[in-house]
Amino acid sequence: MRRAWIAIFFLCVAPAVYCSDGVRITEIGVKGYYYPGYPARVRVVLSHPDQRAASVELRVRVHSFPVSRIERVDTFAKRIALMPNDVRIVDIPVLLYFSDQASVQVQEVDADGTVLSEDLQSLEPPLRETLVVILCAQPVVCQQIQSQISFSGTASEQTYKGKTLKFVTIENSPEQSWQYSPAKTVVLARPASEMTPAQRNALENFTRQGGALIVLEEQARSASFLQAYRTAAFPGTPTTVGRGRIFWVPTLAGQGLGELYKEPNLSRAVQGWQAAVSGRDELSWARRRLAAHFRFPSLVWLLAWLAVYILVAGVGNFALLRKLDRREWGWITLPCISLVFACAMYLSSAFTRPHELRSEDITLLWMDENSPVAFAQHGERISSDRRQTVQFRMSGDVVFEGDRSDTGSALSLDVFRSGSHDNPLNHWEVALGPPTNVELRTLQWSFRDLEFSGIAKLPGSVWRLDGTHFRNETGKNFDQAIYVDNTSVYFLDAVPDGSEIDLSRARKSALAKVANSRVFAMLGYPTEISQVGMEEMVLVRASNASDGSSDADATKVAMGQRDKPFELVELIRGWPSDGGRAFDARAGLFFGLAEEAEVPASLPGKGFTAKGYSITIVSYERRP
């Protein structure tokens, strides 16, 4: 009888076990490589053997321990609709933070919050080298590419590359540009015609958002792929695509690929032909100048209040009491005066603090003259007048990039929960979209910064008609604009949509009189476009220290700039006087500032004030 009951039990349980869902982590980053704090792919295989359709939520929980015994858990959730007998491969963009015992956990959760299945994988240490992704179909070709890059140049250069470069071969190209992260360089050595349209767009957009693409034309074998960017007038010169670059190498049989990884290009190639990350980028500067910022009391302000207090409490108070012959009242009047001054100082300081909830969007649109497609960088700032929890919503197909300004670092522990000492406040609760929702907690008189990125398609670009004439067809009305080449800066004032630009009629100034990296770059002005790192700036400053030139005028301008409205010329003041490397592959750059009537960000359930600006940056190729 007992055996019969056991058999009946297993017969009842077997169908439920067979129909249960399963979730499994198959890849983190690109073959396990990632950069901490930057978007990385977590690839999940989700199986749903049930005969009924279902809607589930995938939750990726990143566990880390920034401080001993204090666990930080960042959660990234995505809603998935499953068909009957469905097997789905899902790529989820998350931010990874490494520490001892760090791990990545994936949970499949139903509508009732029940965990249907889960998987856990320990997190390996982050990538320290520069990742080079090789897209090829033949192992022999992959090996030749890696060999030519690694063994070109002198013995010391080969040793340097061995320490700083990491190679990964990918057979199946990603279908979204963010999935190439953390790669800075991609080498295309397979027929582009064999790639799907989504894979080709992803590769182009990877370049547009700042990556370096090396195309081996003999192996790529597709004249139509990136055709608009095959018109480089100078052999060996890269083509600018949005924020990134394409290098055309005719064949692997020559030494063109190896030449890219030799001096004088070696240090730049290792960085993906970008300046080293320094925080002096255009988005951070524009948000700092255009969005709300708090001013703390200055030393002069404090000294003025102290002087008035001493005069009133130390001189006026006792002089009056002496005249009234009531010196003993000083035990009462002095504390009262101190209390009044303390309240007055507090109210005076509080008057300049935010009095409402504000959401501000600063968008940088990186474009070129060959396409209306732009790489969009969104810098958000949420200012709060009180302690509260807000749900921030970002519309559009964007990738969440966190808070690189680290404005949440002051929120060490969760002060909103009584008795909670082990729950860090500065963690992420993100519901991936579109739209993307981020839960934020704010303190009184504080702000939080967020970054997003994506691809945007505009009605057109700022097209170049000839050497001195351009037409604005971006759909934006620029309140101010400038055009910069390697010798001059043209101030264009307002440029409405559909209007033409004539450089011959614009106010003109020498670039050397506007840009001064010795002063402005050292004070934090952006240098990303000119690709000048801190080491180069120190060398420039040292080499010019004894030339007798004075930087007094530039220093005066730099120190007084924060009290003036934002000007686009601030984005180029940190460049060297010759533009640095901004014009290695460019003839010029257009900058346009527009105030946006509609912003992509919102705060559901909250009354708030919204404001937005966009800065359009268009690159133009060199022509003979």
Residue pairs with C-beta under 8 A, 6 or more apart in sequence:
18 49
19 49
19 50
19 51
20 49
20 116
20 117
21 46
21 47
21 48
21 49
21 50
21 56
21 108
21 116
21 117
22 46
22 47
22 117
23 44
23 45
23 46
23 47
23 58
23 106
23 107
23 108
23 116
23 117
23 118
23 119
24 44
24 45
24 106
24 119
25 42
25 43
25 44
25 104
25 106
25 119
25 120
25 121
26 43
26 44
26 45
26 89
27 41
27 42
27 43
28 34
28 40
28 41
28 42
28 43
28 96
28 104
28 121
28 123
28 124
29 40
29 41
29 96
29 127
29 181
29 182
30 41
30 131
30 133
30 168
30 170
30 179
30 180
30 181
30 182
30 183
31 168
31 170
32 124
33 127
33 131
33 166
33 168
33 182
34 40
34 96
34 126
34 127
34 181
34 182
35 126
35 127
35 181
35 182
36 96
36 97
36 98
36 126
37 95
37 96
37 97
37 402
37 404
38 95
38 181
38 182
38 401
39 93
39 94
39 95
39 178
39 181
39 399
39 400
39 401
40 93
40 94
40 95
40 96
40 181
40 182
41 91
41 92
41 93
41 174
41 178
41 179
41 181
42 60
42 91
42 92
42 93
42 94
42 104
42 106
43 89
43 90
43 91
44 58
44 60
44 89
44 90
44 91
44 92
44 106
44 119
45 87
45 88
45 89
45 90
46 56
46 58
46 80
46 82
46 86
46 87
46 88
46 89
46 90
46 108
47 86
47 87
47 88
48 54
48 56
48 82
48 83
48 84
48 85
48 86
48 87
48 88
49 85
50 84
50 85
51 84
51 85
52 84
53 81
53 82
53 83
53 84
54 81
54 82
54 110
55 79
55 80
55 81
55 82
55 111
56 79
56 80
56 82
56 108
56 109
56 110
56 111
56 116
57 77
57 78
57 79
57 80
57 108
57 109
57 110
58 77
58 78
58 80
58 90
58 92
58 106
58 107
58 108
58 109
59 75
59 76
59 77
59 106
59 107
59 109
60 75
60 76
60 77
60 92
60 94
60 104
60 105
60 106
61 73
61 74
61 75
61 104
61 105
61 106
61 107
62 73
62 74
62 75
62 76
62 94
62 95
62 96
62 97
62 102
62 103
62 104
62 105
62 123
63 71
63 72
63 73
63 101
63 102
63 103
63 104
63 105
64 71
64 72
64 74
64 97
64 98
64 99
64 102
64 123
65 71
65 72
65 99
65 100
65 101
65 102
66 72
66 97
66 99
66 424
67 424
69 422
70 422
70 424
71 422
71 424
72 97
72 424
72 427
73 427
74 94
74 95
74 97
74 427
74 428
74 429
74 430
75 427
75 428
75 429
75 430
76 92
76 93
76 94
76 95
76 400
76 428
76 430
76 432
77 430
77 431
77 432
78 90
78 92
78 431
78 432
79 431
80 88
80 90
82 88
91 174
91 176
91 179
92 432
93 178
93 399
93 400
93 432
94 104
95 400
95 401
95 402
95 428
96 104
96 123
96 126
98 123
98 125
98 126
101 122
102 122
102 123
103 120
103 121
103 122
103 123
104 120
104 121
104 122
104 123
105 118
105 119
105 120
105 121
106 118
106 119
106 120
107 115
107 117
107 118
108 115
108 116
108 117
108 118
109 115
109 116
110 116
127 166
127 182
129 163
129 164
129 165
129 166
130 164
130 165
130 166
130 184
130 185
130 270
130 271
130 272
131 166
131 168
131 182
131 183
131 184
131 185
132 149
132 165
132 166
132 167
132 168
132 183
132 184
132 185
132 186
132 187
133 168
133 169
133 170
133 180
133 183
133 185
133 186
133 187
134 142
134 145
134 146
134 167
134 168
134 169
134 170
134 186
134 187
134 189
135 170
135 173
135 186
135 187
135 188
135 189
135 190
135 203
136 142
136 145
136 169
136 171
136 187
136 189
136 190
136 219
137 171
137 190
137 191
137 194
139 169
141 189
141 219
141 252
142 169
142 189
144 252
145 187
145 189
145 216
145 252
145 257
146 167
148 252
148 255
148 257
148 258
149 161
149 165
149 167
149 257
149 258
149 260
149 261
150 158
150 161
150 162
150 165
151 158
151 258
152 158
152 255
152 257
152 258
152 259
152 261
152 262
153 161
153 258
153 261
153 262
153 263
153 266
154 263
157 261
157 262
157 263
157 266
160 266
160 270
161 261
161 266
161 270
164 270
165 270
168 183
173 195
173 199
173 202
173 203
174 180
174 199
174 202
175 196
175 198
175 199
175 202
176 198
176 202
177 201
177 202
177 203
177 205
177 206
177 208
177 209
177 455
178 399
178 453
179 202
180 186
180 202
180 206
180 211
183 206
183 211
184 211
184 212
184 271
184 272
184 274
185 211
185 212
185 213
185 214
185 269
185 272
185 273
186 203
186 206
186 207
186 211
186 212
186 213
186 214
187 214
187 216
187 257
188 203
188 213
188 214
188 215
188 216
188 219
188 220
189 216
189 219
189 220
189 252
190 219
190 220
191 219
191 220
191 221
191 222
192 200
192 220
192 221
192 222
192 225
193 221
193 222
193 225
195 203
200 225
203 213
204 226
204 241
205 373
205 375
205 455
206 213
206 244
207 213
207 241
207 242
207 244
207 245
207 246
208 241
208 242
208 243
208 244
208 366
208 373
208 374
208 375
208 455
209 242
209 243
209 244
209 366
209 375
209 453
209 455
210 242
210 243
210 244
210 272
210 274
210 366
210 375
211 244
211 272
212 238
212 244
212 245
212 246
212 247
212 269
212 272
212 273
212 274
213 241
213 244
213 245
213 246
213 247
214 246
214 247
214 249
214 257
214 260
215 226
215 246
215 247
215 248
215 249
216 249
216 251
216 252
216 257
217 248
217 249
217 250
217 251
218 250
218 251
218 252
218 253
219 252
223 230
226 241
226 246
228 370
228 371
229 239
229 241
229 246
229 370
230 239
230 248
231 239
231 621
232 238
232 239
232 248
232 621
233 621
233 622
233 623
233 624
234 622
234 624
236 256
237 584
237 585
237 622
238 245
238 246
238 247
238 248
238 273
238 584
238 585
239 245
239 246
239 248
239 585
239 621
240 368
240 585
240 586
240 619
240 621
241 368
241 370
241 371
242 366
242 367
242 368
242 373
242 374
242 375
242 619
243 366
243 375
245 273
245 585
247 260
249 256
249 257
249 260
250 256
259 265
260 269
261 269
261 270
268 274
268 531
268 581
273 531
274 528
274 531
275 527
275 528
275 530
275 531
275 532
275 533
276 533
276 534
278 527
278 533
278 534
279 404
280 521
280 524
280 525
280 526
280 527
280 528
280 574
281 526
281 528
282 364
282 526
282 528
282 529
282 571
282 615
282 617
283 362
283 364
283 377
283 379
283 451
284 379
284 404
284 405
284 526
285 524
285 525
285 526
285 570
285 571
286 362
286 364
286 379
286 566
286 571
286 613
286 615
287 360
287 362
287 379
287 381
287 449
289 562
289 566
289 570
290 360
290 362
290 566
290 613
291 360
291 362
291 379
291 381
292 354
292 358
292 360
292 381
292 383
292 447
293 447
294 352
294 353
294 354
294 445
294 447
295 352
297 349
305 341
305 345
308 341
309 337
309 338
309 341
312 337
312 341
313 334
313 337
313 338
313 341
317 330
317 333
317 334
317 337
318 327
318 330
321 327
321 329
321 330
321 333
350 445
353 385
353 445
354 383
354 384
354 385
354 445
354 447
355 385
356 385
356 607
356 608
356 609
357 382
357 383
357 384
357 385
357 388
357 390
357 603
357 606
357 607
357 608
357 609
358 381
358 382
358 383
358 608
358 609
358 610
358 611
359 380
359 381
359 382
359 392
359 599
359 601
359 602
359 603
359 608
359 609
359 610
359 611
360 380
360 381
360 382
360 383
360 599
360 610
360 611
360 612
361 378
361 379
361 380
361 596
361 599
361 600
361 601
361 610
361 611
361 612
361 613
362 378
362 379
362 380
362 381
362 612
362 613
362 614
362 615
363 376
363 377
363 378
363 379
363 596
363 612
363 613
363 614
363 615
364 376
364 377
364 379
364 614
364 615
364 617
365 374
365 375
365 376
365 456
365 458
365 474
365 614
365 615
365 616
365 617
366 374
366 375
366 376
366 377
366 617
366 619
367 373
367 374
367 375
367 458
367 461
367 462
367 474
367 616
367 617
367 618
367 619
368 461
368 618
368 619
368 620
368 621
369 461
369 462
369 463
369 464
369 618
369 619
369 620
369 621
370 461
370 621
371 461
372 457
372 458
372 459
372 460
372 461
372 474
373 455
373 456
373 457
373 458
374 455
374 456
374 457
374 458
374 616
375 453
375 455
375 456
376 398
376 453
376 454
376 455
376 456
377 451
377 452
377 453
378 394
378 398
378 451
378 452
378 453
378 454
378 600
378 601
379 449
379 450
379 451
380 392
380 394
380 449
380 450
380 451
380 452
380 601
381 447
381 448
381 449
381 450
382 390
382 392
382 440
382 442
382 447
382 448
382 450
382 603
383 446
383 447
384 390
384 442
384 443
384 444
384 445
384 446
384 447
384 448
385 444
385 445
386 442
386 444
387 415
387 416
387 441
387 442
387 443
387 444
388 441
388 442
389 416
389 439
389 440
389 441
389 442
390 439
390 440
390 441
390 442
390 603
390 606
391 437
391 438
391 439
391 440
391 603
391 604
391 605
391 606
392 437
392 438
392 439
392 440
392 450
392 601
392 602
392 603
393 435
393 436
393 437
393 438
393 601
393 602
393 603
393 604
394 400
394 433
394 435
394 436
394 437
394 438
394 450
394 452
394 600
394 601
395 433
395 434
395 435
395 600
395 601
395 602
396 434
396 435
396 454
396 456
396 600
397 433
397 434
397 454
397 455
398 434
398 436
398 452
398 453
398 454
398 600
399 452
399 453
399 454
400 430
400 432
400 436
400 438
400 450
400 451
400 452
401 450
401 451
401 452
401 453
402 428
402 450
402 451
403 448
403 449
403 450
403 451
404 449
404 451
405 449
407 446
407 447
407 448
407 449
408 425
408 426
408 448
409 426
410 443
410 446
411 425
411 426
411 441
411 443
412 424
412 425
412 426
413 420
413 421
413 423
413 424
413 425
414 420
414 423
414 424
414 425
414 441
415 425
415 443
416 425
416 441
417 423
425 441
428 438
429 438
429 439
430 436
430 437
430 438
430 439
431 437
431 438
436 452
438 450
440 448
440 450
442 448
458 474
458 475
458 476
459 473
459 474
459 475
460 473
460 474
460 475
461 473
461 474
461 618
462 470
462 471
462 472
462 473
462 474
462 501
462 590
462 592
462 616
462 618
463 470
463 471
463 473
464 470
464 620
465 471
465 500
468 502
468 503
468 504
469 500
469 501
469 502
469 503
470 483
470 500
470 501
470 503
470 590
471 498
471 499
471 500
471 501
472 478
472 495
472 496
472 497
472 498
472 499
472 500
472 501
472 592
473 497
473 498
474 497
474 592
474 616
475 497
476 497
476 592
476 594
476 614
476 616
477 494
477 495
477 496
477 497
477 594
478 492
478 494
478 495
478 496
478 592
478 593
478 594
478 616
479 494
479 593
479 594
479 595
480 492
480 493
480 494
480 567
480 568
480 592
480 593
481 492
481 493
481 494
481 495
481 501
481 568
481 590
481 591
481 592
481 593
482 489
482 490
482 491
482 492
482 568
482 569
482 572
482 590
482 591
483 489
483 490
483 492
483 501
483 503
483 506
483 588
483 589
483 590
483 591
484 490
484 511
484 572
484 579
484 582
484 588
484 589
484 591
485 511
485 583
485 587
485 588
485 589
486 511
486 578
486 579
486 582
486 583
487 510
487 511
488 508
488 509
488 510
488 511
489 508
489 509
489 510
489 511
489 514
489 569
489 572
490 503
490 506
490 507
490 508
491 506
491 507
491 508
491 509
491 569
492 501
492 506
495 501
495 592
511 572
511 575
511 577
511 578
511 579
512 577
512 578
514 569
514 572
514 573
515 572
515 573
515 574
515 575
515 576
515 577
515 579
516 551
516 554
516 573
516 577
517 527
517 530
517 532
517 537
517 540
517 574
517 575
517 576
517 577
517 580
518 537
518 540
518 541
518 544
518 551
518 554
519 551
519 554
519 555
519 558
520 554
520 558
520 573
520 574
521 527
521 532
521 537
521 574
521 575
522 537
522 541
523 558
524 574
525 558
525 570
525 571
525 573
525 574
526 570
526 571
526 574
527 533
527 537
527 574
527 575
527 580
529 571
529 572
529 575
529 582
529 589
529 617
530 572
530 574
530 575
530 576
530 579
530 580
530 581
530 582
531 580
531 581
531 582
532 540
532 574
532 575
532 576
532 580
532 581
540 576
557 573
558 573
561 570
566 593
568 591
568 592
568 593
568 615
571 591
571 615
572 591
575 582
582 589
583 622
585 621
585 622
586 619
586 620
586 621
586 622
587 620
587 621
587 622
587 623
588 620
589 617
589 618
589 619
589 620
590 616
590 617
590 618
590 620
591 615
591 616
591 617
592 615
592 616
592 618
593 613
593 614
593 615
594 613
594 614
594 615
594 616
595 612
595 613
596 612
596 613
596 614
598 612
599 610
599 611
599 612
600 612
601 610
601 612
602 610
